[in-house]
């Protein structure tokens, strides 16, 4: 008898089915187990054969800095040790809300009491000829990386379409494998969602200095080739020859299952502050969701979603408040960090900037009503976490506004010196002495 066809037995634990064995879903399971390890009988279904691995480090695998084994988060033994049934390499094809069950690609059905959708995202594919050629790949999972490594072994040239975070990491990984690499980017500057113009210019200079060709304001019209991709044709007529193409032009939430199940969807699966969908027995986390009109592609907000989801499944009352979004680039020797706003939103906002082009250092913080709302860092990123903390806690920075750009260490040293001076003044006044600063 297949799993899911047995009626509810007295005293049995309720069944939680998790659709998606990726970082978001499994982090939510970990949060649930930390709070209520015996609350559910858990089944996890993943379309990939691999156990849960760290997708953030795929670029490190591509570059040869790590192996797949080194980026695994939860090995297969982890599931067994916690009584979790793992079904790998067998995608969920349908959710039947009336019967409270999911249907797998091989026909198996799983009954649930609670369902967690962590279906992630799909790569965007621009509507251009040539996408179906065999040497054109996205950069989203380990299968893509393995295909790129295989192609790199027999190739001399690669073109990466997309100059965002993933595209640049893919370009660097391929460069590390000895290929001649060109990046084709539609926008005027690299990483325009995370960097302002000044920081993007420093990044471009660094990457070009490492031998990566950068083409901005470059619209891809066609991937040319009969049986294989042989060149990228741009709208201005330029033709860039290549042995294979990597697409990294963005992602979109994978909402197909939820849509077919008639859950509320927009750009993503619509969830409330409790991470529940329009069906109160179905939760969702990660890149597949939409919360208050916002979708997500970075790990920090997804970790917070997983924490709230785990709490709710355990019977808690946590609510989700999106944290400041921050990101960094994983290219050896290139230090990039940004969080929150990239530029002043109105004339009342203030921008404080430090720029040393010769040394390749750039810092900008954005203030609104004496609170930090954003930062862009290049070349010196050690204060990134502190800036995010200031934003998250909405700290009034007016007392050390002028020192913000110099970083936490300078601010704390200055504040300590000021306190020592103020203490000396008080002691002097108490003794009836005249205080005179040196």
C-alpha positions as CSV (number, residue, x, y, z in Angstrom):
1,X,0.0,0.0,0.0
2,X,1.4,3.4,-1.0
3,X,2.2,6.1,1.5
4,X,-0.8,8.4,1.8
5,X,-3.5,5.8,1.4
6,X,-3.8,4.8,5.0
7,X,-6.5,6.3,7.1
8,X,-5.8,8.4,10.2
9,X,-4.9,6.1,13.1
10,X,-5.7,7.1,16.7
11,X,-2.8,8.8,18.3
12,X,-0.7,9.0,15.2
13,X,1.4,12.1,14.6
14,X,0.0,14.6,12.0
15,X,1.8,14.4,8.7
16,X,3.9,17.2,7.3
17,X,4.9,17.0,3.6
18,X,7.6,19.4,2.4
19,X,7.7,20.0,-1.3
20,X,11.3,21.1,-2.0
21,X,14.5,19.8,-0.5
22,X,16.4,23.1,-0.9
23,X,17.8,25.6,1.5
24,X,14.5,27.3,2.4
25,X,12.4,24.3,3.0
26,X,15.0,22.4,5.0
27,X,15.8,25.5,7.1
28,X,12.2,25.6,8.1
29,X,12.2,21.9,9.0
30,X,15.3,22.5,11.1
31,X,13.6,25.4,12.9
32,X,10.6,23.2,13.5
33,X,12.7,20.3,14.9
34,X,14.5,22.7,17.2
35,X,11.2,23.7,18.8
36,X,9.0,20.6,18.5
37,X,11.0,17.6,17.3
38,X,8.2,15.1,17.7
39,X,5.3,17.1,16.5
40,X,5.0,15.8,12.9
41,X,5.8,12.7,10.8
42,X,7.8,14.5,8.1
43,X,8.2,13.6,4.5
44,X,10.5,15.7,2.2
45,X,10.2,15.5,-1.6
46,X,12.9,16.9,-3.8
47,X,13.1,16.9,-7.6
48,X,16.9,16.7,-7.5
49,X,18.7,13.5,-6.6
50,X,21.2,15.3,-4.4
51,X,20.6,15.9,-0.7
52,X,20.1,19.5,0.5
53,X,23.1,21.6,-0.5
54,X,24.2,25.2,-0.3
55,X,23.2,26.8,-3.6
56,X,25.0,30.0,-2.6
57,X,28.3,28.1,-3.0
58,X,27.6,26.7,-6.5
59,X,29.9,29.4,-7.9
60,X,32.7,28.0,-5.6
61,X,32.1,24.5,-7.1
62,X,32.3,26.0,-10.6
63,X,35.5,27.8,-9.8
64,X,37.0,24.6,-8.4
65,X,37.3,25.9,-4.8
66,X,34.9,23.4,-3.4
67,X,33.3,20.0,-4.3
68,X,29.7,19.1,-4.1
69,X,30.3,17.0,-1.0
70,X,31.7,20.1,0.7
71,X,28.6,22.2,0.1
72,X,26.1,19.6,1.3
73,X,24.1,21.0,4.3
74,X,22.1,17.9,5.3
75,X,23.5,14.5,4.1
76,X,21.1,11.6,3.6
77,X,22.0,10.2,7.1
78,X,20.7,13.4,8.7
79,X,17.1,12.7,7.5
80,X,17.2,9.1,8.8
81,X,18.6,10.1,12.1
82,X,15.6,12.4,12.6
83,X,12.9,10.0,11.3
84,X,12.3,12.0,8.1
85,X,11.4,10.2,4.9
86,X,13.4,11.7,2.0
87,X,12.1,11.1,-1.5
88,X,14.8,12.5,-3.9
89,X,14.7,12.7,-7.6
90,X,10.9,12.5,-7.8
91,X,9.1,15.8,-8.3
92,X,5.6,16.7,-7.0
93,X,3.3,17.1,-10.0
94,X,0.0,18.2,-8.3
95,X,-1.5,19.3,-5.0
96,X,-5.1,18.0,-4.3
97,X,-6.4,20.3,-1.6
98,X,-9.7,18.5,-1.3
99,X,-8.1,15.1,-0.7
100,X,-5.3,16.8,1.2
101,X,-2.6,14.9,-0.8
102,X,0.2,15.5,-3.2
103,X,0.9,13.5,-6.3
104,X,4.4,12.5,-7.4
105,X,5.8,12.1,-10.8
106,X,5.9,8.3,-10.4
107,X,2.2,8.2,-9.4
108,X,2.7,7.9,-5.6
109,X,0.4,10.0,-3.4
110,X,1.2,11.4,0.0
111,X,-1.5,12.5,2.4
112,X,-0.7,15.6,4.5
113,X,-2.2,17.4,7.5
114,X,0.1,20.3,6.9
115,X,1.9,21.1,3.6
116,X,5.0,23.3,3.1
117,X,5.7,24.6,-0.4
118,X,9.4,25.5,-0.9
119,X,9.5,25.2,-4.7
120,X,12.1,27.9,-5.2
121,X,12.5,29.7,-8.5
122,X,13.1,29.2,-12.2
123,X,15.7,31.0,-14.3
124,X,14.3,33.7,-16.6
125,X,14.8,33.0,-20.3
126,X,14.8,36.0,-22.7
127,X,12.6,35.4,-25.8
128,X,15.5,35.1,-28.2
129,X,16.3,32.4,-30.9
130,X,18.8,29.7,-30.0
131,X,17.9,29.1,-26.4
132,X,17.2,25.4,-27.0
133,X,20.7,24.7,-28.4
134,X,22.5,22.0,-26.3
135,X,25.4,24.2,-25.2
136,X,23.2,26.9,-23.7
137,X,22.8,26.5,-19.9
138,X,21.2,28.3,-17.0
139,X,23.1,28.7,-13.7
140,X,20.7,27.5,-11.0
141,X,21.6,24.0,-9.7
142,X,24.3,21.4,-9.4
143,X,23.3,19.8,-12.8
144,X,24.0,23.2,-14.5
145,X,27.3,23.5,-12.8
146,X,28.3,19.9,-13.7
147,X,27.3,20.6,-17.3
148,X,29.4,23.9,-17.3
149,X,32.4,22.1,-15.9
150,X,32.1,19.4,-18.6
151,X,31.8,22.0,-21.3
152,X,34.7,24.0,-20.0
153,X,37.0,21.0,-20.3
154,X,36.6,21.0,-24.1
155,X,36.1,24.7,-24.8
156,X,38.1,27.9,-25.1
157,X,35.5,30.6,-25.0
158,X,32.3,31.3,-23.0
159,X,29.7,34.0,-23.0
160,X,27.7,34.8,-19.9
161,X,24.4,36.7,-20.6
162,X,23.7,38.7,-17.5
163,X,25.9,41.0,-15.4
164,X,24.2,40.5,-12.1
165,X,25.3,38.6,-9.1
166,X,25.0,35.1,-10.5
167,X,26.3,36.1,-13.9
168,X,29.5,37.6,-12.6
169,X,30.1,34.6,-10.3
170,X,29.6,32.3,-13.3
171,X,32.0,34.3,-15.4
172,X,34.7,34.2,-12.7
173,X,34.3,30.5,-12.2
174,X,34.7,29.9,-15.9
175,X,37.7,32.2,-16.0
176,X,39.3,30.2,-13.2
177,X,38.9,27.1,-15.4
178,X,41.0,28.7,-18.1
179,X,38.4,30.0,-20.5
180,X,38.2,33.3,-22.3
181,X,35.0,34.8,-20.9
182,X,32.8,37.7,-22.0
183,X,29.9,39.1,-20.1
184,X,27.0,40.6,-22.0
185,X,24.7,42.8,-19.9
186,X,21.6,44.7,-21.0
187,X,21.9,47.5,-18.4
188,X,24.5,50.4,-18.4
189,X,26.2,49.1,-15.2
190,X,27.0,45.8,-13.6
191,X,24.9,44.6,-10.6
192,X,22.6,47.6,-10.9
193,X,20.3,46.1,-8.3
194,X,23.0,46.0,-5.7
195,X,25.5,48.7,-6.7
196,X,25.4,52.4,-7.6
197,X,27.3,53.8,-10.6
198,X,30.5,54.5,-8.8
199,X,30.9,51.1,-7.2
200,X,29.9,49.4,-10.4
201,X,32.6,51.3,-12.3
202,X,35.2,50.0,-9.8
203,X,33.9,46.5,-10.2
204,X,34.1,46.7,-13.9
205,X,37.7,47.9,-13.8
206,X,38.6,45.0,-11.5
207,X,37.0,42.4,-13.7
208,X,38.4,43.7,-16.9
209,X,41.8,43.8,-15.2
210,X,41.4,40.1,-14.6
211,X,40.8,39.4,-18.2
212,X,37.0,39.2,-18.4
213,X,35.5,41.2,-21.3
214,X,32.5,43.3,-20.2
215,X,29.8,44.5,-22.7
216,X,27.2,46.7,-21.1
217,X,24.2,48.4,-22.8
218,X,24.3,45.1,-24.8
219,X,21.0,43.6,-25.9
220,X,21.2,40.0,-27.0
221,X,19.2,39.5,-30.2
222,X,20.2,35.9,-31.0
223,X,22.2,32.9,-30.0
224,X,23.6,31.9,-33.4
225,X,24.5,28.4,-34.5
226,X,23.0,25.4,-36.4
227,X,23.5,22.5,-34.0
228,X,25.3,24.3,-31.3
229,X,25.7,27.9,-30.0
230,X,28.5,29.5,-31.9
231,X,28.1,33.2,-31.2
232,X,26.0,35.8,-29.5
233,X,24.6,38.4,-31.8
234,X,23.9,41.8,-30.2
235,X,21.3,44.4,-31.3
236,X,24.0,46.8,-32.5
237,X,25.3,44.2,-34.9
238,X,28.3,43.0,-32.8
239,X,28.9,39.2,-32.9
240,X,30.8,37.5,-30.0
241,X,32.0,34.0,-30.8
242,X,31.7,31.4,-28.2
243,X,31.8,27.6,-27.5
244,X,29.0,27.8,-25.0
245,X,26.6,30.2,-23.4
246,X,25.5,30.6,-19.8
247,X,22.2,32.4,-19.1
248,X,22.0,34.4,-15.8
249,X,19.4,37.1,-16.5
250,X,17.3,36.6,-13.3
251,X,14.8,34.4,-11.7
252,X,11.1,34.1,-11.2
253,X,9.1,32.4,-8.4
254,X,8.1,28.8,-9.2
255,X,4.4,29.1,-8.6
256,X,3.1,26.4,-11.0
257,X,2.0,23.9,-8.3
258,X,0.3,26.6,-6.2
259,X,-1.4,28.1,-9.2
260,X,-2.8,24.7,-10.3
261,X,-4.0,24.1,-6.7
262,X,-5.9,27.5,-6.9
263,X,-4.0,29.1,-4.0
264,X,-3.6,32.9,-4.1
265,X,-0.7,33.8,-6.3
266,X,0.6,37.0,-7.9
267,X,4.3,37.2,-8.8
268,X,4.8,34.6,-6.1
269,X,2.7,32.4,-3.8
270,X,1.0,35.0,-1.6
271,X,1.7,34.5,2.1
272,X,0.8,36.4,5.3
273,X,3.1,37.3,8.2
274,X,2.7,33.8,9.5
275,X,4.0,32.3,6.2
276,X,0.6,30.6,5.6
277,X,-1.0,30.7,2.1
278,X,-4.6,31.3,1.4
279,X,-5.1,27.7,2.6
280,X,-4.4,27.7,6.3
281,X,-3.0,24.2,6.2
282,X,-0.5,25.1,3.5
283,X,2.7,27.2,4.2
284,X,5.3,28.5,1.8
285,X,8.8,29.9,2.2
286,X,11.7,31.0,0.0
287,X,12.1,32.3,-3.5
288,X,8.6,31.0,-4.5
289,X,6.7,33.4,-2.1
290,X,5.4,36.9,-2.2
291,X,4.9,38.8,1.0
292,X,3.3,42.3,1.0
293,X,4.1,42.6,-2.7
294,X,7.8,41.6,-2.3
295,X,9.6,38.6,-3.7
296,X,12.9,37.3,-2.5
297,X,16.1,36.0,-4.0
298,X,18.7,36.4,-1.2
299,X,19.3,34.2,1.8
300,X,18.9,36.6,4.8
301,X,15.2,37.3,4.4
302,X,14.6,33.6,3.5
303,X,16.3,32.5,6.8
304,X,13.9,34.7,8.7
305,X,10.9,33.3,6.8
306,X,12.1,29.8,7.7
307,X,12.3,30.7,11.3
308,X,8.8,32.1,11.4
309,X,7.4,29.1,9.5
310,X,9.1,26.6,11.8
311,X,7.7,28.5,14.8
312,X,4.2,28.5,13.4
313,X,4.3,24.8,12.5
314,X,5.5,24.1,16.1
315,X,2.5,26.1,17.5
316,X,4.3,29.4,18.0
317,X,3.1,32.9,17.2
318,X,6.2,34.5,15.4
319,X,5.5,36.9,12.6
320,X,7.6,37.8,9.6
321,X,9.1,41.2,9.3
322,X,11.4,41.5,6.3
323,X,15.0,42.4,7.3
324,X,17.2,44.8,5.4
325,X,18.2,43.0,2.2
326,X,22.0,42.7,1.8
327,X,24.3,40.9,-0.6
328,X,27.9,40.3,-1.4
329,X,29.8,39.0,-4.4
330,X,31.7,35.7,-4.1
331,X,34.7,36.4,-6.3
332,X,38.1,35.8,-4.7
333,X,39.7,39.2,-3.9
334,X,36.7,41.3,-4.9
335,X,35.0,42.8,-1.9
336,X,31.5,44.0,-2.6
337,X,28.6,44.6,-0.2
338,X,25.3,46.4,-0.4
339,X,22.2,46.7,1.8
340,X,18.9,48.5,1.7
341,X,18.6,51.6,-0.5
342,X,21.3,52.3,-3.1
343,X,20.6,56.0,-3.4
344,X,18.6,58.8,-1.7
345,X,14.9,58.5,-2.4
346,X,14.1,62.1,-1.8
347,X,15.9,65.5,-1.2
348,X,15.6,65.0,2.6
349,X,17.7,61.9,2.5
350,X,21.5,62.3,3.0
351,X,24.3,60.5,1.3
352,X,27.8,60.3,3.0
353,X,30.4,59.0,0.6
354,X,34.1,58.1,0.8
355,X,35.8,57.4,-2.5
356,X,39.4,56.4,-3.1
357,X,39.5,55.4,-6.7
358,X,43.3,54.7,-6.7
359,X,43.0,52.2,-3.9
360,X,39.7,50.8,-5.2
361,X,37.8,51.8,-2.0
362,X,34.3,53.2,-2.0
363,X,31.8,53.6,0.8
364,X,28.4,55.2,0.7
365,X,25.8,55.3,3.5
366,X,22.3,56.7,3.0
367,X,20.5,58.4,5.9
368,X,16.8,59.2,6.4
369,X,15.7,61.0,9.6
370,X,19.0,60.2,11.3
371,X,18.6,56.5,10.6
372,X,20.6,54.4,8.1
373,X,18.5,53.1,5.2
374,X,21.2,51.8,2.9
375,X,24.9,51.3,2.1
376,X,27.1,50.4,-0.8
377,X,30.7,49.2,0.0
378,X,33.5,48.3,-2.4
379,X,37.0,47.2,-1.5
380,X,36.4,47.5,2.3
381,X,33.4,45.6,3.5
382,X,34.2,44.6,7.0
383,X,31.6,47.0,8.4
384,X,28.7,45.6,6.3
385,X,27.2,43.5,9.1
386,X,27.3,46.5,11.5
387,X,25.5,48.7,9.0
388,X,22.8,46.1,8.6
389,X,22.5,46.0,12.3
390,X,22.0,49.7,12.5
391,X,19.4,49.5,9.8
392,X,17.6,46.5,11.4
393,X,17.5,48.2,14.8
394,X,16.7,51.6,13.3
395,X,19.4,53.2,15.4
396,X,19.5,57.0,15.7
397,X,23.0,57.7,14.3
398,X,23.0,61.5,14.7
399,X,25.6,61.3,17.5
400,X,28.2,59.7,15.2
401,X,26.9,60.7,11.8
402,X,30.1,62.3,10.7
403,X,32.1,59.2,11.6
404,X,29.8,56.6,10.0
405,X,31.8,56.2,6.8
406,X,35.0,55.4,8.7
407,X,33.4,52.3,10.2
408,X,32.5,50.7,13.6
409,X,36.0,50.7,15.0
410,X,36.5,54.4,14.4
411,X,33.1,55.3,15.8
412,X,33.6,53.2,19.0
413,X,37.0,54.6,19.5
414,X,35.8,58.2,19.0
415,X,32.8,57.5,21.3
416,X,35.1,56.0,24.0
417,X,37.4,59.1,23.8
418,X,34.4,61.4,24.0
419,X,33.1,59.6,27.1
420,X,36.5,59.7,28.8
421,X,36.8,63.4,28.1
422,X,33.3,64.1,29.4
423,X,34.1,62.0,32.6
424,X,37.3,64.1,33.1
425,X,35.3,67.3,32.8
426,X,32.8,66.1,35.4
427,X,35.6,65.1,37.8
428,X,37.3,68.5,37.3
429,X,34.1,70.4,37.9
430,X,33.4,68.4,41.0
431,X,36.8,69.3,42.3
432,X,36.3,73.0,41.5
433,X,39.0,72.9,38.8
434,X,38.9,74.5,35.3
435,X,38.8,71.9,32.5
436,X,40.9,72.7,29.5
437,X,41.0,70.4,26.5
438,X,44.5,69.6,25.1
